[in-house]
Amino acid sequence: MENTQTYISNLLLGLPESKVFSARLAAMMLLVRGLVATMSPNYVANKLGVKEKLSPTNEKIVRETYITMLNAGILAFCTVVNDYGLKAPVAINFAIWIAECTHSLFNNEPSTIGPSRFTEVGLCLVPSILFLIITLYVPAFFQTMIMIDGFYLMSFGMPTFFFPKQAMKWYEVKKEDNLSPLFGNTFGLGFTALGSYAVALAFLLPNDKDTNYTISFDDSVTALGVCYATVSALYFIKMFVRRTYHENEHGKLLKLNWNFIYVDMAVWFIITIVLLLPVVMK
């Protein structure tokens, strides 16, 4: 069984010790893509085949979508690439969202492009501050908090993924266009994947008194695999089941770079298989 597992893994990546390599590759892929896309949403849109400059509304949707990827990348980098534990990356991630919400409020975005002030303050800023305080000062509730946060993220992500047009109305997003449901759908995918990652980490986190919340390499890879599996599954639904996300108001497919999108989806699927193969074959 062990030889079969090693052979298949090496076959998929063509490298020895492919579990370690693929896990680190997956972690760095999330971190780099999240960082680049957060800083340059228009660059990402251009790669997808969107030629025109994004509207302020769509630019914010794309940026916040890839903040979730950056969050996952930070978690993966600190647990898979290095053995820093969960305390530092979780604190950094909440601080990022506090900065994002504060930036939005200071620039009066709830009144100009959305989402509503209630969404920014009540559903994002206040929970992020509360969870950051728990992370830093209340270790007894850390594991429970991560679990709650994961399900909290998925409660936003899943409805937004399946009903992006309605979600624009729920959160009072303003000045949306034909591309907004496409980006809103991806926004829901990002939040759902990050939420599944958080829930997996909470389940696998040891019940000890380690104040850095250290998790083993194998468990961190399993949690990362759950994140990738969530993305892969939703990507499949997005591409082949709910193609209406990619249509304009006339029901015609948007002119996107479909070859790039299919290759990107294949990469997610392959890395998912390599990450979770050792778990399945145990």
Secondary structure as UniProt FT lines:
FT   HELIX           2..13
FT   TURN            16..17
FT   HELIX           18..39
FT   HELIX           41..47
FT   TURN            48..49
FT   HELIX           56..76
FT   HELIX           77..81
FT   HELIX           87..106
FT   TURN            107..108
FT   HELIX           109..112
FT   HELIX           117..120
FT   HELIX           121..125
FT   HELIX           126..137
FT   HELIX           139..141
FT   HELIX           142..162
FT   HELIX           164..170
FT   TURN            171..172
FT   TURN            178..179
FT   HELIX           180..204
FT   TURN            211..212
FT   HELIX           217..236
FT   HELIX           237..241
FT   HELIX           243..246
FT   TURN            249..250
FT   HELIX           258..280
//
